[in-house]
């Protein structure tokens, strides 16, 4: 098991001396009840005149050197409405803005635009070279695709995102992909899911083509976060829960998913 391998690799470290016993801390006072969340701000369909005025105001702001706070406030104003004219400027913000917070917010607002226009724009962003190194933004784009008219034939735009790399920064992106699979019961994702039920470990550590230790360590750490969602996704598709890939494959051989 990779967990065992990882522990052995770290065994050279000096053992931590046992902590001195301390008096038990008093029980903390109960936290005050959280205030009820404010209702979500309704999104209104804007006519073209209203939308154009909002886009012009945004464009005027961006011609200067606005702060992140100014851009965030401007995006909050755009959040009130939905119109196809907002799709292009919002997609541009997602691709090019320097602020990660602003880019994620723009992706969120892009998903609330009319699906016939927002869906292709979001799927195009999935392939953008400018987002390759921004997994947090890509995660928001994936969530947007899931909410804006996703259809089964669109899985091809998503499948490579999950397995492209295994780094802790990509975990939110991988979780967003799994959430989409669960939400839409995406049958085309089944082969990918089967490859991530079992604990990841090299089949032959002496094989020259085997990825380095760093790859397996990163992959195991990521897997340990979202492995539950992998099983949830398989359940959403098959209605069955499996402990191992072999168990799942044996069941699917008798009960192919159509």
Residue pairs with C-beta under 8 A, 6 or more apart in sequence:
1 199
1 201
2 199
2 200
2 201
2 216
2 217
2 220
3 199
3 220
5 201
5 216
6 217
6 220
9 213
41 79
41 80
43 79
43 80
43 81
43 82
43 112
44 80
44 81
44 82
45 81
45 82
45 83
46 54
46 81
46 82
46 83
46 86
47 83
48 83
48 85
50 81
50 83
51 81
51 83
51 84
51 85
51 86
52 85
54 77
54 78
54 81
54 86
55 85
55 86
55 89
57 74
57 77
58 74
58 78
58 89
59 89
61 70
61 71
61 74
62 71
66 74
68 99
68 101
68 102
71 97
71 99
71 102
72 101
72 102
72 105
75 93
75 102
75 105
75 106
75 109
78 86
78 90
78 109
79 109
79 112
82 112
82 113
82 114
83 113
83 114
84 113
84 114
84 116
84 117
86 109
86 110
86 113
87 110
87 113
87 117
87 118
87 121
88 121
90 106
90 107
90 109
90 110
90 113
91 106
91 110
91 121
91 122
91 124
91 125
93 102
93 103
93 106
94 103
94 106
94 107
94 110
94 125
94 131
94 137
94 141
95 103
95 125
95 128
95 130
95 131
96 130
97 103
97 106
100 134
100 136
100 137
103 134
103 137
103 140
104 136
104 137
104 140
107 122
107 125
107 137
107 140
107 141
107 143
107 144
108 140
108 143
108 144
110 118
110 121
110 122
110 144
111 118
111 122
111 143
111 144
111 145
111 147
111 148
112 118
112 147
112 148
113 148
115 148
115 149
116 149
118 144
118 148
118 149
119 145
119 148
119 149
119 150
119 154
122 141
122 144
122 145
122 148
123 145
123 154
123 157
125 131
125 138
125 141
126 138
126 141
126 142
126 145
126 157
126 158
126 161
127 157
131 137
131 138
131 141
135 169
135 170
135 172
135 173
136 169
136 172
136 173
138 161
138 173
138 176
139 172
139 173
139 175
139 176
140 176
142 158
142 161
142 173
142 176
142 177
142 180
143 176
143 179
143 180
145 154
145 157
145 158
145 180
146 176
146 179
146 180
146 183
146 184
150 180
150 184
152 184
152 186
152 187
152 188
155 186
155 188
155 189
158 177
158 180
159 188
159 189
159 192
161 173
161 174
161 177
162 173
162 174
162 177
162 178
162 192
163 192
163 195
164 170
166 215
166 218
166 219
166 221
166 222
167 218
167 222
168 218
168 221
168 222
170 222
171 222
171 225
171 226
174 222
174 226
175 225
175 226
175 229
178 226
178 229
178 230
178 232
178 233
179 229
180 186
181 189
181 193
181 233
181 236
181 237
182 229
182 232
182 233
182 236
185 236
185 237
186 233
186 237
187 237
187 257
189 233
189 237
190 234
190 237
190 238
190 252
190 257
193 230
193 233
193 234
193 237
194 234
194 245
194 248
194 249
195 245
196 223
196 227
196 230
197 227
197 230
197 231
197 234
197 242
197 243
197 244
197 245
197 248
198 244
198 245
199 220
199 223
200 216
200 219
200 220
200 223
201 216
201 220
202 210
202 211
202 216
203 210
204 210
231 241
231 242
234 240
234 241
234 242
234 248
235 241
237 257
238 248
238 251
238 252
238 255
238 257
240 248
240 251
242 248
242 251
